[in-house]
């Protein structure tokens, strides 16, 4: 009996150590900061926030229209600048580098990214009253939260999920994810508050985000607000290589 108790105590201690490690390392499993490939000073905006220097890749353009873009968890958003400039000539472009990404200082977290996104929207709105908010993968969660708190004109969500917490729980069923996870990115909570036209774009062969997660998010929008389109023969990281992707993106603007 004493051996059994000792074994159970050892297993309990090991499980507790695993939970502590997961708590401490979780953000390194969510965020994968990338350097900025396009680094010309002419394409950079420094966002005035109190506790960090947050950089934004930009393509200035006069007029009422602007596009705000929030990328995936391992994306250098500056790489989109040339293609977006060609595809959306009537929009000023603002692509946020999360903290720790692309030369921005600090460390990424859900709260910090959400605050920076709102600061960017408020700054851009002063010059451009019609703002389209676009987010991809993790950035889709940033975008839907922002559009629930600021008057976006349209919302486009690329390969979105309904909840990082639920996704992580399915990947790590042996861990108490709901108690450990700090950055939950629960997009489904914000979707019912959205009143502007919204487009969700899924990849037919998405190997990262299950289609069921995108469809669950879609179901949380009010009737008539959102539409869901699927890019055929596309994967999570290759969706932007499809001509259909840009067609849909333009239609969402």
N, C-alpha and C positions, 0 to 999 in steps of 0.2 A: 504493500500500500504506500509506504513512504517513497519507494522508487516512482510509483505512478504520480504521486503528488509533486515530486521533484521534476519529473518530466513535464507535467502540465505547467508548473511554474516557469520552467525554461522556455516552453513554447509560448507562454503568455508574454514573457519578457522579450522574446524575439519578435513577436507580433507587434508589441508596443514600440520596439525600436524601429520596425518597418514603418509604422504609422508616423513616428517622429521624423524619420527620413523623408517620407512622402510630404509631410507638412513643410519641411525646410527646403526641399528641392522642387516643389511643384511648379514654381514659375519658370524654372529652367527647362521644364517639360512642356510648357505652353508657348513661351516666347523664344524665338530664334533670331536675334537681331542681325541685320545685314548692313554692310557698308553702303554708301551712296555712290552709284556708278557715275551719275551725271552731276558734277560738282561745280559747275560754273556759278559764280556769284550772281550772275544775271538771272538765274533760275531759282534763287533761294529767297525765302522770306523767313525772318526770325520772329516767332510768335511770342508776344509779350505775356509770359506767365510768371508767377511769383517765384517758384522754386526750381526752375530748370530753364535751359535754353532749348526750345523745341523748334526744329526746322521744318519748313514746308517747301517742297518743290513746286514751282509755279510757272505758268505761262500767262502773263498779263494780257488782258483784252478789255478794251472799253466797251461799255454797254451794260444792260441789266442782267445778263445771264452769267452764272458761274456754276462750276461743277466742283464739288468736294469729294475727294476719293480717300477711302480708308482700306489699306491692303491686308493681306493675309499675315499669318504669324511668322512667316519666313520670307517676306517679300521686300524687295527694294522698290519702293513705289516710284522712284525717279525713272526707272526703266520704261514706265508707261507714258512718260511725257511726250516723246516724239509721235507715237501712234495716236494718243488722245488729241494732240494738237492738230493732226491731220483730220481726224474723225469728227472733231467738235470745234470747228473754226469760229463759231459764234459764242463760245463760252470761255470765260477766264477759268483757268485750271489751278486747283489747289490740292496737292497730294501730301498728306500728313505723314511725317516720319515719327513714329512712336518714340517715346523716351528710350534711349539706348540704341535706336536704329538710325542709320544714315547721318550720324554726326550729332543727333540730339543728345543732350545730357540726361542723366538720371536713369532710373530703372522703370520698366513698364509694369503697369498694373491696370486692372479694369477701371478703378476709380480715377487714376491719373489720366488714362487715355480718354475717358468720358469727359473729364474737365477740360482737357486740351481741345477736344473736338468742339465743345461748346464755345470755347474762347475763339477758335478759328472761325466758326460760323458767325459769331457776333462781329468779328473784325471784317469779314468778307461782306456781310450784309450791309455795312455802311456804304459800300460802293456798288453792290450788285443785289438788287431786291429779289431777284428770282434765282434761287439756289437749288440745284439738283444734288441730292446726297446719294453717293454710290459707295457700296462696301462689298468687299470680297472675302468670303470665308470668315475668319475671325473679324475682319473689318465690317462684315455685314451686321454682326452683333453691335458694333460701334455705331453703325449707320442707323439701324432701327431705333436704338435708344436715343440718338441725337434727334431724329425726326419726330420722336414722341415729345420732345422738350423744346424744339425750335420750329419756326414756320417754314419748313422746306416746301418747295413747290412740287417736287416729285422725289420718289425714293426707288432706288434700284439695288437689289440684293443678289449678289452672285455667289452661287454654291453656299447658301446659308444653312445654318443649323438652328434648332429651336432652343437648345440649352447645352452649354458646355458641361454643366454639372451632370446632366443625364448621359451625355456622350461619354464622359470620363467614368461614370459609374458602370456603364456597359463594358468599358475596356478594362476596368480594374474591379471586378465584382467582389474580390476578396478584401477590399479596403472600404472603410466607412467614408466614402467620398463626400457624401452630403454634409458631413461634419468637418472634414478636413479642407475642402476646397475653398479658397479665399476669393478667387475670380470666377464667378459662376456663369457670367454672360448668358442670362436667361432672356433671350429675345422674345419668347412667347409672352412674357409679362408686358412688354411694351407694344406689341403688335396691335392689340385692341384699341390703343389710343391713336393710331395712325388714321388720318382722314384724307391724305393726299394720294393721288394715283401711285400705285406701287407695283413694281415688276420683280418677280423672283425668277432667277435664271438657274436652272439645275443642269448638271452634266449627266448625260445618259449613263455613262460608265464611271461614275464618281467612286473612286476607291478609298476615299477618306470619309466623306459625309454620306451616311445612308440616305437614300431617297425618302425613307419614312420620316427622317428628322426634318427635312425640308418641307414635306407635306404637312407635318404636324404644325410647323410654324405658319404655313399658308392658311391652315384652318383657323388660326387665332385672329386673323384679320377680319374686320367687319365685312359683311356681304357687299360685293361690288367694289371694294377698295383695291384689292390685289388680283393679279393674274400670275399664273405659274407657267413658264415655258421651259422646255427641255431641249438642250443642244445635242443633236444626235452624234454618236460616235466620238464623244468627248469625255476626257477624264478630268479629275479635280484640278490638276496642274496644267492641263493642255487645252482647257476650254477656250482660252483666248486665241488659240491658233485656228479656230474654226471661223470661216466667213459669216456663218450664222450668228456667232456671238456678237460681232460688231453690229450686225443688222438689228438684233434684239436690243442691244445697248442704245442704239440711236432711237429706236422706237420708244424706249423708256424715258427719253429726255423730252 
